[in-house]
Amino acid sequence: MIKFIVPAVIIFLIVLFWEKINEKIYQKFKIKINYIGIIILFLILGAILLLLYF
């Protein structure tokens, strides 16, 4: 049960605070991370789904 709740909470928090995270990184490194973040999110979701099947 915990293997379903922890990733869901993490993903929810990332989605909830995405603008603040993006703004902080833009101020620090002067890069927008929308595309990089979306790719990383899909990779994490893919890894979670892969682990659930095996």
DRENPA-3360 file (N, C-alpha, C; in nm, 2 decimals, always signed):
BEGIN
1 = MIKFIVPA = +0.08/-0.12/+0.00/+0.00/+0.00/+0.00/+0.09/+0.13/+0.00 ~ +0.20/+0.12/+0.07/+0.28/+0.24/+0.08/+0.35/+0.27/-0.05 ~ +0.37/+0.17/-0.13/+0.44/+0.19/-0.26/+0.35/+0.26/-0.36 ~ +0.22/+0.27/-0.33/+0.13/+0.35/-0.41/+0.11/+0.49/-0.36 ~ +0.12/+0.50/-0.23/+0.09/+0.63/-0.17/+0.21/+0.73/-0.18 ~ +0.33/+0.68/-0.15/+0.44/+0.77/-0.15/+0.47/+0.83/-0.29 ~ +0.47/+0.76/-0.40/+0.49/+0.82/-0.53/+0.37/+0.92/-0.57 ~ +0.25/+0.88/-0.53/+0.14/+0.97/-0.56/+0.15/+1.10/-0.48;
9 = VIIFLIVL = +0.19/+1.10/-0.36/+0.21/+1.22/-0.28/+0.33/+1.30/-0.34 ~ +0.43/+1.24/-0.38/+0.55/+1.31/-0.44/+0.50/+1.38/-0.57 ~ +0.44/+1.31/-0.66/+0.39/+1.36/-0.78/+0.29/+1.48/-0.76 ~ +0.20/+1.46/-0.66/+0.10/+1.56/-0.63/+0.17/+1.69/-0.59 ~ +0.28/+1.68/-0.50/+0.35/+1.80/-0.45/+0.43/+1.86/-0.56 ~ +0.48/+1.79/-0.65/+0.55/+1.85/-0.77/+0.46/+1.92/-0.85 ~ +0.34/+1.87/-0.88/+0.24/+1.94/-0.96/+0.19/+2.06/-0.89 ~ +0.17/+2.05/-0.76/+0.11/+2.16/-0.69/+0.21/+2.28/-0.68;
17 = FWEKINEK = +0.34/+2.25/-0.66/+0.44/+2.36/-0.65/+0.52/+2.38/-0.77 ~ +0.48/+2.34/-0.89/+0.56/+2.34/-1.01/+0.60/+2.49/-1.04 ~ +0.51/+2.58/-1.03/+0.55/+2.72/-1.07/+0.65/+2.78/-0.98 ~ +0.64/+2.75/-0.85/+0.75/+2.79/-0.75/+0.88/+2.73/-0.78 ~ +0.88/+2.60/-0.81/+1.00/+2.53/-0.84/+1.07/+2.58/-0.97 ~ +0.98/+2.60/-1.07/+1.03/+2.66/-1.20/+1.09/+2.80/-1.18 ~ +1.02/+2.88/-1.10/+1.07/+3.02/-1.08/+1.20/+3.02/-1.00 ~ +1.22/+2.94/-0.90/+1.34/+2.93/-0.82/+1.46/+2.89/-0.91;
25 = IYQKFKIK = +1.44/+2.79/-0.99/+1.54/+2.74/-1.08/+1.58/+2.84/-1.19 ~ +1.47/+2.91/-1.24/+1.50/+3.01/-1.34/+1.58/+3.13/-1.28 ~ +1.55/+3.17/-1.16/+1.63/+3.27/-1.09/+1.77/+3.23/-1.07 ~ +1.79/+3.11/-1.03/+1.93/+3.06/-1.00/+2.01/+3.03/-1.12 ~ +1.96/+2.96/-1.22/+2.04/+2.91/-1.33/+2.00/+2.98/-1.47 ~ +1.89/+3.06/-1.47/+1.84/+3.13/-1.59/+1.80/+3.03/-1.70 ~ +1.75/+2.92/-1.66/+1.69/+2.82/-1.75/+1.55/+2.78/-1.72 ~ +1.47/+2.77/-1.82/+1.33/+2.72/-1.79/+1.33/+2.57/-1.80;
33 = INYIGIII = +1.27/+2.50/-1.71/+1.28/+2.36/-1.71/+1.15/+2.29/-1.74 ~ +1.07/+2.35/-1.81/+0.94/+2.29/-1.84/+0.96/+2.16/-1.92 ~ +1.03/+2.16/-2.03/+1.05/+2.04/-2.11/+1.13/+1.94/-2.04 ~ +1.24/+1.98/-1.97/+1.32/+1.89/-1.90/+1.24/+1.82/-1.79 ~ +1.16/+1.90/-1.72/+1.08/+1.85/-1.61/+0.97/+1.75/-1.66 ~ +0.91/+1.78/-1.77/+0.81/+1.69/-1.82/+0.87/+1.56/-1.86 ~ +0.99/+1.56/-1.92/+1.06/+1.44/-1.96/+1.09/+1.36/-1.84 ~ +1.15/+1.42/-1.74/+1.18/+1.35/-1.61/+1.06/+1.29/-1.55;
41 = LFLILGAI = +0.95/+1.37/-1.55/+0.83/+1.32/-1.49/+0.78/+1.19/-1.56 ~ +0.78/+1.19/-1.69/+0.74/+1.08/-1.76/+0.83/+0.96/-1.74 ~ +0.96/+0.98/-1.72/+1.06/+0.87/-1.69/+1.03/+0.82/-1.56 ~ +1.00/+0.90/-1.46/+0.97/+0.85/-1.32/+0.84/+0.77/-1.33 ~ +0.74/+0.82/-1.39/+0.61/+0.75/-1.40/+0.63/+0.62/-1.47 ~ +0.71/+0.62/-1.58/+0.74/+0.49/-1.65/+0.81/+0.39/-1.56 ~ +0.91/+0.44/-1.48/+0.98/+0.35/-1.39/+0.88/+0.29/-1.28 ~ +0.80/+0.38/-1.23/+0.70/+0.33/-1.13/+0.61/+0.22/-1.19;
49 = LLLLYF = +0.56/+0.25/-1.31/+0.47/+0.15/-1.37/+0.54/+0.02/-1.40 ~ +0.67/+0.04/-1.45/+0.75/-0.08/-1.48/+0.77/-0.17/-1.35 ~ +0.80/-0.10/-1.24/+0.81/-0.17/-1.11/+0.68/-0.24/-1.06 ~ +0.57/-0.18/-1.09/+0.45/-0.23/-1.05/+0.41/-0.36/-1.13 ~ +0.46/-0.37/-1.25/+0.43/-0.49/-1.33/+0.52/-0.61/-1.30 ~ +0.64/-0.58/-1.24/+0.73/-0.69/-1.21/+0.74/-0.72/-1.07;
% end
